[in-house]
Each structure stands twice: as structure tokens, then as C-alpha cells.
């Protein structure tokens, strides 16, 4: 059985998935342009590799940038072995 992914722009679905995995909204340090609190959008999950490069931001700031750029979240429901996954990509729709 392959890994199942889902793509969405629904705020409630995104927030629910991130919080179920103990994640918080974040931005990559040094990528914002000064006009907005958010630069490159990410999530910070426990044990993730971005500890030094990510800055936590509010959900409002995260979704403001997400919506302004017309983005979507592609996320993995579970790994191909059935284990829990925190894999995601913030993408522009086709």
C-alpha cells in the first residue's frame, strides 16, 4: 500500500493536521521581506531538523501569507509502512 497524500487550502483541516502532530506554524528565519511577519512558510514539528532555522509565528500570520499567495498544503496522511507522517509541502496550485 502506498503513502496517501492530500492537498488542501482549508484552514481548519491544515491546523488540525499540524496540531495533531504537535506542530506549530513557522517561517524560515531571514526570508521575510519586512512587509509581512512571514517569509517562507513551514511547520515546526518536535524532533524536526529546522530548530535553528525556523521562527514560530501566529496562525493568523501564517494563513495571511498562505492566502495572499494562493497556496495549498500537500501533506502525507501516513508513511507507506503505515506509520505516522509529518511530511508536507506548501505548493502553488497548477
N, C-alpha and C positions, 0 to 999 in steps of 0.2 A: 504494500500500500504506500503510495507517495505522500509527500508532505502537502497538506492542503493550505492554500493561501486565500486571503480575502482582500479586496480593495474597497475602501470606503472614504467618504468625506463627512460622515455623520459624527458630530462632536461627542454624543453620548456613547456611541459604540467605541470610538477611539479611547476616550477617557476610561471607560470600563475595562477595556483590554489592558491598557497601561497599568491601571491601579490594581488589577487582579494579579499582575506580575510585580507589584511593589515598585513600579517605576514612577518617575516624575518628569514633567516637561523640562526641556533644557535647550540651550543653544550652544554652538561651538564658540568658545572664547575667541574674541578678536575678529569675528565675522560680521558683526552688525555695522550698519553704515552711519550710526549716530542719530538717525531719524526715528528709529524703532528700537525697542528693547531686545528684539530677536534678530539673530543672524541666521546661520544655517540651523535648521530645526532638527532636533534629536530627542531621544528619551534617555534618561539615565536609570539603568536597572542595577540592582545590587550585584556586585561582582563583575560589572561590566568593565571594559577596558578604557572608558572615557573619563575616568575620575579626574584627571588633571586637566583635561581639555574641555570639559563641559561646565557650563554655568546654569544653575537652576533658574527657571523663570516661571511666572504665573501661567495658569491655564489660559487666562484672558489674553496675555501677550502672545502665547504660542498659537492660539486659534486666530488671533488678529492677523498674524503673518501668514498662516496657513490659508485662510480665506482670501486675503488680499492677493495672494499669488495663484489662487485657484488650484491648490494642491490636493492630492489624495494620499491616503496611507495604505500601503500594501503591507500586510502582516501575515505571519505564519501561525496557523492555529495550533499545530503540533509538528514535531520533527517526524521524519519518515519512519523512525523506530517507535513512534507513539509517545515519546517524551515531550515535556513542556518546552515551548519555544518562545524566545523574545526577539526573534528575527523580524526586522521591519525595514521598509524603505519609504521615504517621503518622495512622492513622484508627481510629475505633471501628467495630467490625462492626455491620451493620444489625440 
